[in-house]
Amino acid sequence: MTLASIDPASGERLATVEAHNAEQVETRVTRARDAWRRWRATSFADRAAIMMKAADLLESERSALGRLMTREMGKPIRAATEEAAKCATACRYYAANAEHHLSRRDVPTDDRESYVLFQPLGVVLAVMPWNFPFWQVFRFAAPALMAGNVALLKHASNVPQCALAIEDVLRRAGAPDGVFQTLLIGSSTVGPLIADDRIAAVTLTGSEAAGRDVGARAGREIKPSVLELGGSDPFIVMPSAALDDAVATAVRARTVNNGQSCIAAKRFIVHDAIFDAFARRFAEAMRSLRVGDPLDEQTEIGPLATAQILDDLDDQVRRTVAHGARLLAGGRRLERAGNFYEPTVLVDVPEDSPAAREELFGPVAPLFRARDTTDAIRIANATDFGLGAAAWTDDAREQRRFIEELESGTVAINGMVASDTRLPFGGIKTSGYGRELGEEGIRAFVNVKTVRVGGRRVTATE
C-alpha cells in the first residue's frame, strides 16, 4: 500500500510514500509503550525544553513548512505560514503552563492528608485530518506530551509528507525515540489499534461518521476519547451591528482555509431589517476574492484539498438550488486545472435543504432571514452540530441571550470563532465531546488520582 501526495492546485503527484506494514506498526507501538515508561518519569522542565526547541524550529522553518502544507493540501501560503507559527504558540504555552495545570491540588478533609494528582495515561493514538495538517496535530501533541503521555499519529492519507515533517520537527527538538511517532497507515488499521492493550486513549478530529466509529470502538474498550467532528456554525447579524465590520468578518469567517474549516461560519442568519443590505455587500465581497495559485501571496482562495471534496460541494450547491435557493454569486467549479470552486452566496435557502442541514466544506455561504432574536436563535440551533457560533449585535440584552441560548462549544460576540491555545476548544451534539487546548485540554488524557492519607494530623508545634 502507498500513500500519495497530490498537489490540489494542479493534480501533480508530488510524492508517493510507502505505508507501514503490520510488522512496522507493531514495532512502533512497542517502542511507544517502552518510551512512555521512561518519558513519564522526566521532569516538566525537561519536557518543556523540548517543547521550546520545537517552537523555535516551527518558527524558523515556517516558510518551508508552510510551503509543504500548501503544496500538499492547497491552503493559501500566507495562512500556511501562519499555521506553522501558531503551532509554536501551543508548544510555548504548554511548556510554560503544564506544570501549573497539573500541579497537586490539596483538599482539606478529615484525613491527615488528602489531595489530587494528575498523572499521564500512556500511549495516545491521534487520528488527525488534513485541513490544518500541522495545527490539528500540535494542539493535541503539545499538551499530551507535556502531561507525560506519548503519541502515535495516524494522519490523513493525503498529507503523508506533513505527517513525517511533524515527526521530524519533534525528533530534532530532542524528543526521545518513541515519544512521538507517525504511523503511515490506512483507516482500516485504526480499529485494531484502539483495541490494542498498549493504547491508553484516542483522539480524533474528522467527520461525524469517523467519530461515531472511533467513539464506539473506544467505548467498547473502555478507553477515554476526545472527538472533534466538525460543525455548521451560525453567524448571526442583528440591526445594531456595525454592518461593514460584520460583512468583512463574515467573509473571512466563511473563507478561512478555502472554506475548509470545522469552525468556519457556514450559515449566515441575518435580521430581516438589514438582510438585503448585508446580502448585497457580502456577495460583492465574495465575488471580489482573488482565486488562484495558493503559492501566490496575493491569493485569497486556493483549491479544495481533493477532487472528491470538490465534487461533493458542487453537488450540495446544485441540490440546494434544486430545493429553491437562489444564487447571488458563484455556484460553479472553475474550468481550470485543480480543485477550484467559485466563492458562492445562496439566498432564499430552505431550512430543509442540503446547505441548511449539511456541513459545507468550501467557499459557499447560505444566507437565512430571521424575524427577531428568538427566530435567529431557533435557526442557529436547528442543526445536529454544535461546535461554534458567532453573533453580531451591540444590544446587551441580545448579547446575553446569544451567549446563554446558542447551543455550541464556543460563542463569539462581534467577532469570528477561532481556536486559541489558552482557551478550551470543542463542541456538543454531533460536533463531538471532550476539549482540547487550555487547562481542560491538558487534562483530557490524565488519570485524576485522589489520594487520602489517614492517621492523626501532625501540627507544626509537634
ChimeraX attribute file (.defattr): number of C-alpha atoms within 10 A of each C-alpha:
attribute: neighborCount
match mode: 1-to-1
recipient: residues
	/A:1	11
	/A:2	15
	/A:3	19
	/A:4	19
	/A:5	22
	/A:6	21
	/A:7	23
	/A:8	25
	/A:9	26
	/A:10	16
	/A:11	14
	/A:12	14
	/A:13	12
	/A:14	12
	/A:15	15
	/A:16	13
	/A:17	14
	/A:18	13
	/A:19	18
	/A:20	17
	/A:21	12
	/A:22	11
	/A:23	8
	/A:24	13
	/A:25	18
	/A:26	13
	/A:27	11
	/A:28	20
	/A:29	22
	/A:30	14
	/A:31	16
	/A:32	26
	/A:33	22
	/A:34	18
	/A:35	21
	/A:36	23
	/A:37	15
	/A:38	12
	/A:39	26
	/A:40	20
	/A:41	9
	/A:42	13
	/A:43	12
	/A:44	19
	/A:45	14
	/A:46	14
	/A:47	22
	/A:48	23
	/A:49	17
	/A:50	22
	/A:51	29
	/A:52	21
	/A:53	20
	/A:54	26
	/A:55	26
	/A:56	19
	/A:57	18
	/A:58	28
	/A:59	20
	/A:60	14
	/A:61	15
	/A:62	21
	/A:63	18
	/A:64	14
	/A:65	23
	/A:66	26
	/A:67	19
	/A:68	19
	/A:69	28
	/A:70	26
	/A:71	25
	/A:72	27
	/A:73	28
	/A:74	31
	/A:75	33
	/A:76	29
	/A:77	26
	/A:78	19
	/A:79	20
	/A:80	30
	/A:81	23
	/A:82	16
	/A:83	22
	/A:84	27
	/A:85	24
	/A:86	21
	/A:87	24
	/A:88	26
	/A:89	22
	/A:90	26
	/A:91	27
	/A:92	21
	/A:93	21
	/A:94	30
	/A:95	24
	/A:96	18
	/A:97	19
	/A:98	25
	/A:99	16
	/A:100	11
	/A:101	18
	/A:102	20
	/A:103	13
	/A:104	14
	/A:105	13
	/A:106	13
	/A:107	14
	/A:108	10
	/A:109	10
	/A:110	13
	/A:111	15
	/A:112	13
	/A:113	17
	/A:114	16
	/A:115	16
	/A:116	17
	/A:117	16
	/A:118	19
	/A:119	19
	/A:120	26
	/A:121	22
	/A:122	28
	/A:123	30
	/A:124	29
	/A:125	24
	/A:126	25
	/A:127	24
	/A:128	24
	/A:129	20
	/A:130	23
	/A:131	23
	/A:132	20
	/A:133	25
	/A:134	25
	/A:135	20
	/A:136	21
	/A:137	22
	/A:138	21
	/A:139	26
	/A:140	22
	/A:141	25
	/A:142	27
	/A:143	30
	/A:144	27
	/A:145	31
	/A:146	30
	/A:147	28
	/A:148	26
	/A:149	28
	/A:150	29
	/A:151	28
	/A:152	23
	/A:153	23
	/A:154	24
	/A:155	27
	/A:156	21
	/A:157	21
	/A:158	20
	/A:159	23
	/A:160	27
	/A:161	21
	/A:162	22
	/A:163	24
	/A:164	16
	/A:165	15
	/A:166	22
	/A:167	19
	/A:168	17
	/A:169	18
	/A:170	22
	/A:171	18
	/A:172	14
	/A:173	19
	/A:174	17
	/A:175	23
	/A:176	15
	/A:177	14
	/A:178	22
	/A:179	25
	/A:180	26
	/A:181	24
	/A:182	22
	/A:183	25
	/A:184	24
	/A:185	23
	/A:186	16
	/A:187	12
	/A:188	8
	/A:189	14
	/A:190	19
	/A:191	14
	/A:192	9
	/A:193	17
	/A:194	23
	/A:195	16
	/A:196	12
	/A:197	10
	/A:198	16
	/A:199	20
	/A:200	24
	/A:201	24
	/A:202	25
	/A:203	25
	/A:204	24
	/A:205	22
	/A:206	21
	/A:207	19
	/A:208	18
	/A:209	11
	/A:210	16
	/A:211	25
	/A:212	15
	/A:213	13
	/A:214	22
	/A:215	23
	/A:216	14
	/A:217	20
	/A:218	21
	/A:219	13
	/A:220	11
	/A:221	15
	/A:222	12
	/A:223	16
	/A:224	18
	/A:225	24
	/A:226	24
	/A:227	28
	/A:228	26
	/A:229	26
	/A:230	26
	/A:231	32
	/A:232	29
	/A:233	29
	/A:234	31
	/A:235	32
	/A:236	31
	/A:237	29
	/A:238	25
	/A:239	17
	/A:240	12
	/A:241	17
	/A:242	14
	/A:243	18
	/A:244	12
	/A:245	12
	/A:246	22
	/A:247	21
	/A:248	14
	/A:249	18
	/A:250	25
	/A:251	21
	/A:252	17
	/A:253	23
	/A:254	28
	/A:255	26
	/A:256	20
	/A:257	27
	/A:258	29
	/A:259	28
	/A:260	22
	/A:261	20
	/A:262	24
	/A:263	26
	/A:264	33
	/A:265	31
	/A:266	31
	/A:267	25
	/A:268	27
	/A:269	24
	/A:270	26
	/A:271	21
	/A:272	17
	/A:273	14
	/A:274	17
	/A:275	18
	/A:276	13
	/A:277	12
	/A:278	20
	/A:279	20
	/A:280	13
	/A:281	15
	/A:282	24
	/A:283	21
	/A:284	14
	/A:285	16
	/A:286	26
	/A:287	17
	/A:288	11
	/A:289	15
	/A:290	14
	/A:291	20
	/A:292	18
	/A:293	22
	/A:294	26
	/A:295	19
	/A:296	12
	/A:297	11
	/A:298	14
	/A:299	17
	/A:300	23
	/A:301	26
	/A:302	31
	/A:303	32
	/A:304	28
	/A:305	30
	/A:306	19
	/A:307	15
	/A:308	11
	/A:309	16
	/A:310	20
	/A:311	14
	/A:312	14
	/A:313	24
	/A:314	20
	/A:315	14
	/A:316	20
	/A:317	25
	/A:318	16
	/A:319	15
	/A:320	24
	/A:321	21
	/A:322	11
	/A:323	17
	/A:324	13
	/A:325	21
	/A:326	16
	/A:327	18
	/A:328	18
	/A:329	21
	/A:330	18
	/A:331	21
	/A:332	16
	/A:333	16
	/A:334	14
	/A:335	9
	/A:336	11
	/A:337	12
	/A:338	24
	/A:339	24
	/A:340	29
	/A:341	26
	/A:342	23
	/A:343	28
	/A:344	20
	/A:345	24
	/A:346	24
	/A:347	19
	/A:348	16
	/A:349	21
	/A:350	18
	/A:351	15
	/A:352	12
	/A:353	18
	/A:354	19
	/A:355	28
	/A:356	22
	/A:357	16
	/A:358	16
	/A:359	21
	/A:360	28
	/A:361	26
	/A:362	30
	/A:363	29
	/A:364	28
	/A:365	27
	/A:366	25
	/A:367	26
	/A:368	25
	/A:369	22
	/A:370	24
	/A:371	11
	/A:372	15
	/A:373	17
	/A:374	14
	/A:375	14
	/A:376	26
	/A:377	20
	/A:378	14
	/A:379	19
	/A:380	29
	/A:381	19
	/A:382	17
	/A:383	20
	/A:384	15
	/A:385	25
	/A:386	28
	/A:387	30
	/A:388	31
	/A:389	31
	/A:390	28
	/A:391	29
	/A:392	25
	/A:393	21
	/A:394	15
	/A:395	12
	/A:396	9
	/A:397	9
	/A:398	17
	/A:399	18
	/A:400	11
	/A:401	13
	/A:402	25
	/A:403	17
	/A:404	11
	/A:405	15
	/A:406	21
	/A:407	23
	/A:408	24
	/A:409	19
	/A:410	23
	/A:411	24
	/A:412	17
	/A:413	18
	/A:414	20
	/A:415	17
	/A:416	23
	/A:417	21
	/A:418	13
	/A:419	16
	/A:420	14
	/A:421	21
	/A:422	16
	/A:423	14
	/A:424	18
	/A:425	23
	/A:426	25
	/A:427	24
	/A:428	21
	/A:429	16
	/A:430	21
	/A:431	26
	/A:432	27
	/A:433	20
	/A:434	18
	/A:435	21
	/A:436	26
	/A:437	25
	/A:438	22
	/A:439	20
	/A:440	17
	/A:441	24
	/A:442	28
	/A:443	22
	/A:444	24
	/A:445	27
	/A:446	20
	/A:447	14
	/A:448	15
	/A:449	12
	/A:450	13
	/A:451	14
	/A:452	15
	/A:453	12
	/A:454	11
	/A:455	10
	/A:456	10
	/A:457	11
	/A:458	9
	/A:459	6
	/A:460	5
	/A:461	4
	/A:462	4
